[in-house]
Amino acid sequence: MLLTISTTHQPAGDLGFLLHKHPGRVQSFTESVGTAHVFYPEDSDDRCTVALLLEVDPVGLVRGRKGPSGDGFALGQYVNDRPYAASSMLAMALKDVFRTALTGRCDARPELAESAVPLEIHVPALPCRGGPELLRRLFEPLGWRVESQVSLLDPVMPQWGESRYLDVHLTGDTRLADALNHLYVLLPVLDDAKHYWVSNDEVDKLIRAGSGWLSGHLEKELITRRYLTHRRELAQSALARLAEVDDTEPEELDNATEIAAVVDEPDRPVPLAEQRRGAVLAAVRASGARTVGDFGCGEGVLVRELLADRGIDRVVAVDVSARALQIAARKLKLDRMTEQQRTRLDIFQSALTYRDDRLAGLDAAVLMEVIEHVDPPRLAALERTVFDHAAPGTVIVTTPNVEHNVRFETLPAGQLRHRDHRFEWTRAEFGQWSDEVANRHGYSVRRLPVGTDDPEVGAPTQMAVFAKAVAR
């Protein structure tokens, strides 16, 4: 099976630096299913192409019990399309051979690794259960221009119809790391099969490879189900975690079929994530703040809405994760902002557990779903940084209400909503913490429910609005 990646970036030979593979060498790698070869069919200043060729041993697949257990007859274990069609085997080879490139790291050309470059990807034999239409639905939202050709099963017997194998060309301007991760996830999704047993580890792989693009993809439910070989419990876990990344509630992603059926209904319930942002924005506007900090901005969802409010003169967006800030910069299209737009936004890396003078002097600061990601022993440091040193006039904090977790049908009993949560508080615990913080730092505080306020377990999100006392 074969895959090629070409670029016309100048100089095109930089592709070798990004892939960590020298264009002047042919390299071979031993894979569990055979041998992967990397070579460069063309290498000039104007155009460079790398090829990944995977030679699969079908006999070895059966002997190693890594391939199909049978297709109804013994010969089907040895005579099949696995050695020729791009599948999960090619995706695994892609990951193994270009492991560093998949992470987006390139010490020799760091600025290039973070830049979109013109790419052309060719997969001559791609099995696609869903045909050209599904291919376009998966790749076009990611910025790819998609061309594909379908062949007949047998030109001599046209009545047999078309095969499910496509000759695919993808072109677009994107980061090489993003392109590789798109292929790593979507090759087995299009094939709708994997050559190995899928376990819980596959959820982590999907979340990592899908970082920055999968949570917002219109077909994320289909991608997740197929990638995890239709294992319902794994798909639910992955969708719940993607919901946190996308700031969408896990309960909305429980059943993809039902969600798709109601998405166009005018009375569809407003997602909790949207209600949360709306409550935060209302609190910001009520405070009269003209300068606002999004402390723990993540991928910039709230930042975009703050910038859209013309009553806000300046937005400061900070996060401890450099990767999250990179994604936020792309989503906010910083490189396309006008000078006037750019002067309204400061975005930089900072840890809320350490004093940072750049956080001071704001009218309001928002910590939306942030504090639960901090180890409890470090909360005192966060408190000093935000309320004592930065000391904005208004501080808005939201956090999950753990009592409401029993209402999430897909969340196992006793499990927190996100694997990175260090804790989740009851309403009483959040009330005690917010009262103590307000008393220690000269703020008043009021608490508000966000989302449906269940009479038994309260609202899913709890919000505290701190207002600094005016000195007399």
N, C-alpha and C positions, 0 to 999 in steps of 0.2 A: 504494500500500500504506500502511496506517495502523497506528499504535501509540499508545496513550494511557497515561499514568501519572497516577494520582490519589493524593491524600493527604488525610487528615482531621486531620493533625498541627495543633496550635494554636500560632501562627496558621498556617493552611494556606498563606498566600502566601509563606512561607519557601521553598517549593519553587522559586520563581524564583531565590532566592539560591543554592541548592544546584546548580541547573542552569546558572547564569550566563546566564539568559535572562529578560528583563523581561516580566512578564505583560501589560503594556500595549502590547506591540509584536508585530507579525507579522514574522518574519524568514525570509529565503530564502537558501539556500546552494546553490552549483553543485556537483554531484557528477558523477563520470565517467559515470554512467548516467542522469542527469537532474537534477531540482531537488528539494531537500528544503526543506520549509516547517515552521516551528515556531510554534505559536500556542496560546492558552489558551482552550478552550471555556468554562471556568468558573473564577472566581477570587473567592473570598470568604474570610472569616476561618475559616469552618467546613470548606470543601472547596475544593481547587484541583486542576485537571486540565490537564496539558500534552499536546499532540498533536504527533506527528511524522508528517508526510505526505510520502511520497516519490513524485514523479511520474516515472515511468520512460519513456524514449523507446525503444521497441522497435526502431525503424529505426536509431536511433543506435547501439544495441547491436551490431547486425549490421555496420554500416559501420565501427564502431570495433573489430570483432572481439573484443568483450568478452562477447558472449552466446553462446548455443548455436550450434555450427557447422552444425547441421541436424538435423532429426528424421525423416529419411527422405524428406522432400519440401521443396521450396524455401519454401513458404508457412509451414512450421513454424518458420522462423527469425523470422518476423514476428508470427505468431499463436500466442501461448503464454501461460502464467500469470505470467510474470516481472513485468509491470507491476502485478499485483494481489496476489500472494501474498508474505507476509513471508518473506524469504530472506536470503542473504548480502548482497544489495544493501541491504536495510534495516539489517542489522548494521553495514555499513560507514558508512552514513549516521548511524547512532546514534553510532558512534565519532567521526566527523568533527564532528558538530554538538555533542555533549556531551563533547568530549575532556577538558576540565578536570574535569568531574563524575566521569568514569570513574576518575580518579586519586584521588578522595576529597578533593580540595583545595577549600576554601571559606574564603577569608580573612575574609569578612564574618560567617560563622557557623561557625567551626572546630569548636566543641563539637557543633553539630548534625550536621556532616558525619561525625562519628565515632559518632553515635547511631543506634540503630534507630528508624525511624519507620514508622507504618502506611502501607502502599502497596497500591494496586490497579492491576494492569496488564491492559490489554485489547488483544488482537490478534485482529481479526475474521476474518482469513483466514490461517491458519498451516498450511502444508503439513507433514504429519507422516508420514514413512515408518516405521510402527510403531504408529500410531493412539494413542488416548487412554491406553492402558496405558503406552507408552513415554514419553509426555508426563509422566505421574505419576512414573514411575521416575526421570526426570531432574530434575524440579523439587521433588518432595516432600522428598527428603533435604536440600534446601537451605533448608527451612523454609517453603515456599510451600504454601498451600491451593489446589488445582487444580480448576477446573471447566471442562468443555469440551462443546461440542455438535458433532455430526457431521451433515452435510447429505447428502442423496441427490445422486448425480450429476445426475439429472434427475427432478424430482417427477412428471413426466408418464410417465416410464419407470422405475418403481421396480425393475424386474428388472435394471437396470444396476448396482444396488447403491449402496453409500455412496462418497462422494468421500474423498480423503485430506486434505481441508482442514477444519481445526477452528476453531471460534469459541472462543477461549481467554480465561479470566479467571484471573488469579493474585492472591492476596491474602496478605499477611503483614507482619510487623514486621521490617524489616532496614535496613541502611545503604543509602542510595540508590546509592552507588558499587558496592556488591556486586550490587544488583539490575541495574544497567546492564551489569556484566560478565557476569552470568548470561545475560542476553539476547544480548549480543554473541557469546558462544561458542555458546549452545545454539540460536539461530535457524537457522544453517546446518547444525547437527548434525541437527536434526529434519527439515529439508528434504533432508539428505544430498546436497547439491550446492553448488557454488560457481561464481560467475560469472567467476572469474579464475583464472589459473594459480597453483597452490600451490607455493611454493619453500621453501627452508630458513628464510626469514624468518618463515614462518607458525608455526614451532615456537616462536620467541621470543615471538610475539604470544600464542600459546596459554598459555605459561608465565606471562607477565605477567598476562593477563586471568584466569587460573585460580588466581592466588595466593590462598592461604588457604582454598580450597574444593575445587579439582579433585583434588588429590593424595589426599584422603580420601574421594572420591566412589566409591560402589560401582560406578558405571558408567564409571569413568575410562577404561577401555580402549576401550569403544564410543565415548565422546565423542571420544577422541583419534583413533581411526581415521577417524571420519566427518569431524571438523574438518579433518583433513589429507587428505581425499579418498581414503582407503584406500591411500595411498602408504606401503608397508611400512617403508622405510628412515627416513622422517620420523617415522612413528608410534613406531618403536623408539627413536629418539633422544629424542622427547618423553617417552615412558614412562620411559626411563632417568633423565632429568632430574627428572621428577616423583617418581621413586623416592628421589632424594636429598632432595627437599623433604619427602617423607612418611617418610623414614628407612627406606625399604624397598629391598632390593637390586635393581639393574637386571635381574639374571638371572631374577628371579621374574616379570618383566613381558614376557618375550621373546615369548611366544605366548599371547594373551589367551584363546583357545579352550581350550587345554590347562589354563591356570590355572583357568578357570571350572569345568572338568570335575573337578579334583582338590580344589577348595577345601573340600569337606565330608569328605574322607577323613581318618580319625583318625590315620593314619600320615604325614600330610603333613609334609614337612620344616619345622622352625621357621625363619622368616625370619631372616636374619643380623642385621637391625636389632633384632629381639627378643632374639636371643642376646647382642648387644652391650650392650643395656640391662641384661639379666640379669647379665652379667659385671660391669658397673659397679656395679650395686646390691649384688651379692655382696661386691665389694671395699669398698664403703662400709660395709656391715654388719660385715664382718670387722675394720674399723678401729675400730669402736665409736663412730664420730662421731655427735654429737647435733646439730651445726650444720654444714650442708653448702651449698656454693656450686656452682651449675651455671653455669660461666663459658662463655658462648657458648650460651645456652639455646635459641636459635632460637624455634620456635613452642610450646615448653613440653612436649614429649612426655615427657622425663625428669623434668621438674619435677612433673608429675602423679603419677608413680610415687613420687617422693621424698616428696611430701605424703601419699601413701597409707600410708607407713610410719610407724606411730605411735611407733617408736623414735627418730624424728628430730624434734627440737623446733623447728628453724628452718631454712628454706630461703631462700637468697639466689640469685635468678635474674637474670642480667645478659646483655645482648647489645649489640653495637654498632649493630644495625639497629633503628630506631624502629618500622618497619613490622612486623618479626618480633615485637616486644614487644606491639604492638597485637593481632596475631593470637593470641599466647599468652594475653593477657588475656581475649580472647573465648572461646578454647577452654577455659581454666581457669575460666571463668564467675566472674571476680573480683567482678562486680557482684552476684552471688547468694550469695557466701560469707558465712557468719556472722562476727561479730566475732572469735570465737575462732579460726576457720579463717584469717581474714585476718591475724591477728597472727603466724602461723607463717611468713608469706611476705613477703619483700622483693623487689620486681621493679623494676628500673630500667635505664637505658641507661648503658653504660660501655664504654670501649675498653681491652682488656687490654694495650695497648702504652703506657698511661699510668698513672702511680701514682694510686690511688684508695683513700682511707682506708676507704671503705665495704666494701672487699673483705677487710679484715684481721680477724683474730680468729676465724676459722672452724676447726672441727676437720678438715674435709676439703673439697677442691675438685675438681670434675670438669671436664675439658676433653675432651668427647666429640666427635670429628671436628671439631676446631677448628684445630689448628696448621697444617694443610695449606692453610687459607684465608688465612694470613698470609704476606706477602712475606718471603723468607728474610732480607733485611737487617734486618727488623723483629723477627725471632725473639728476638734478644738483649734487646730492650726488653720483650717479653712475658715472657721468662724472669725479668727483674728484677722486674717487677710481681707475678708469681705466686709465685715461689720466694723472693724476697728481701724484698719489702715485705709482701704478703699473708701469706706464709709459713704456710699451714695445716699441721696435723700430717701430713696425707696428701694427696697429689695424684695423681689418676688421669687418665691421658692415653690416648686411643685415636686411631688414625690408620690410613688404608689401607696395606696391604702391596702395593706396586706389582708385586712379583713375581707376585702371584696374579691380576693383571689378564688374563693370557692364558687364564684359565679362564672369563672372561665372553665368551660367544659373540657378544653384540651390541655389544661394545666394540671399535672398530677398533684395530688394532695401533698402539702408541705414543700413544694418546689417553688422557688422564686421566679419572677416573670422573666428574668434574664440571667444568663450564667455569670455575668460580670457584676451583678448586684451583690454588695457586701451585706446588705440587710434590707428589709422592708418593714416599715413601722405601722402599728395600729394608729387609729385616730388619737387615742390617749397619749401614745408615745410621741407622736408628732406635736401634739398640743403642748406637752411638757417641754420638749426641746425648744420649740419656737418661743414659748413664754420666757424661758430662762435666757435665751439669746437676746430677746428684746430688753429684758431687765438689765442684763449685763452691759449693754451698749447704748442705752438711751433711745430705744425705739418703742413705738407702740406696735401691736400686731393684731391682725384680724385674719381669721381662717375661713376659707370658702371651699365648698365641694365642687368638683369638676366632673361632669358626666352625670348619668342617672343616679340620684341619691337614694339608694336602696334603703328602705326603712329598717332593715335588719343589719346590714353589713356596711352601709354607707356608700359613698361614691367611689368609683375606681381610682380617682386621682384626688389628692388633697393639696390645697394651695394656701400658702401663708403670704400675706402682704405686710411687710414691715415698713413703717414710716418713721423717719427720724424726728425726734422731738425738737421743736423750735426753741432755741435758747431765748430766754427773756432777760 
